[in-house]
Amino acid sequence: MFHLFKPKKKDIVPDTESITLKLTGLHCSSCAVNIDLALEDLPGVIAKTNYAKSETRITFDPSQTTQDQIHFAIRDLGYEIV
């Protein structure tokens, strides 16, 4: 997967959580890029979506963004979380 924006060390906070979500509705690698860009618009979120596996690995700061906000951002793009 292409990563246009790599996280900077200052963006990674020690008190972060990581989750992996299985997704449906991805049709191409552009879908993965769209998901990453939308999630990284949320404060404290770094995302790496894999089109081939239909999953996204998300590291986030729970003091800035909740899992519900992450789920909403994905569903708002038209993808479903399995």
C-alpha positions as CSV (number, residue, x, y, z in Angstrom):
1,M,0.0,0.0,0.0
2,F,1.2,3.5,-0.8
3,H,1.6,5.8,2.2
4,L,1.6,9.3,1.1
5,F,1.9,10.7,4.6
6,K,4.2,9.0,7.1
7,P,3.5,9.8,10.7
8,K,6.1,12.0,12.4
9,K,7.4,11.0,15.7
10,K,5.8,14.0,17.3
11,D,2.4,12.8,16.1
12,I,2.7,9.5,18.0
13,V,1.6,9.9,21.6
14,P,2.7,7.3,24.2
15,D,-0.9,6.7,25.4
16,T,-2.3,5.4,22.2
17,E,-4.6,2.5,21.4
18,S,-4.4,0.4,18.2
19,I,-7.3,-1.4,16.6
20,T,-7.7,-3.5,13.4
21,L,-11.0,-3.4,11.7
22,K,-12.2,-5.7,8.9
23,L,-14.0,-3.8,6.2
24,T,-16.4,-4.5,3.3
25,G,-17.1,-2.4,0.2
26,L,-13.5,-1.7,-0.9
27,H,-13.3,-1.9,-4.7
28,C,-9.8,-0.7,-5.4
29,S,-6.6,0.7,-3.7
30,S,-8.1,4.2,-4.0
31,C,-10.7,3.2,-1.5
32,A,-7.9,2.4,1.0
33,V,-6.3,5.8,0.4
34,N,-9.7,7.5,0.9
35,I,-10.2,5.7,4.2
36,D,-6.7,6.6,5.4
37,L,-7.1,10.3,4.5
38,A,-10.5,10.5,6.2
39,L,-9.3,8.8,9.3
40,E,-6.2,10.9,9.5
41,D,-8.4,14.1,9.4
42,L,-9.5,13.0,12.9
43,P,-7.2,14.4,15.7
44,G,-4.6,11.9,17.0
45,V,-5.3,9.2,14.4
46,I,-2.9,7.3,12.2
47,A,-4.4,4.8,9.8
48,K,-3.0,2.1,7.4
49,T,-5.6,0.5,5.3
50,N,-4.8,-2.7,3.3
51,Y,-7.0,-3.1,0.2
52,A,-6.0,-6.7,-0.4
53,K,-6.9,-7.8,3.2
54,S,-9.9,-5.4,3.4
55,E,-8.7,-4.2,6.8
56,T,-7.5,-1.1,8.4
57,R,-5.0,-0.8,11.3
58,I,-5.6,2.4,13.3
59,T,-3.5,3.9,16.1
60,F,-5.3,6.7,17.9
61,D,-5.1,8.8,21.0
62,P,-8.4,8.1,23.0
63,S,-8.2,11.4,24.7
64,Q,-8.7,13.1,21.3
65,T,-10.8,10.6,19.2
66,T,-13.2,7.8,20.2
67,Q,-13.7,4.5,18.5
68,D,-17.3,5.7,17.7
69,Q,-15.9,8.6,15.7
70,I,-13.6,6.3,13.8
71,H,-16.5,4.0,13.0
72,F,-18.6,6.9,11.9
73,A,-15.9,8.2,9.6
74,I,-15.6,4.9,7.9
75,R,-19.3,4.4,7.5
76,D,-19.7,8.0,6.3
77,L,-17.5,7.0,3.3
78,G,-19.8,4.1,2.5
79,Y,-17.8,1.2,3.8
80,E,-19.0,-1.3,6.4
81,I,-17.2,-2.7,9.4
82,V,-17.5,-6.4,9.8
